Amino acid sequence: MEHAYPQDGGPVVSVDQVDDTISNPILENPQFRALVKQRRIFSWSMTALMLAVYFGFILSLAFIPASLGTPITVGQPMTWGVPIGFGMLAFTILIVAVYVWRTNTCYDPKIKTIIRSFDK
């Protein structure tokens, strides 16, 4: 029995197992491919939103630090940077919740339907 790339230190995989993964009918299903594309677009969109918020905060610290350091109320120690930081945390929690909700309600049922279609 031949083995595929045993020198890489990974698990030893027989040639027969490699052929089985390549010809997996689920991976060739057009519905599955469309679902993967849809999930990838959604994931990258969420990633772009998250990066825009965090890099926006970092850039505002770099280029307009005085505005974030301005007190909300004159004579009080809390500055605008504190609620903006909490807002970033709330945004992070919200974006994770949206991702989990969409995965549980949209993607998981479609995956189960695709898998069930092959069990018949």
Order of alpha helices (4+ residues) and beta strands (2+ residues): beta-beta-alpha-alpha-alpha-alpha-alpha-alpha
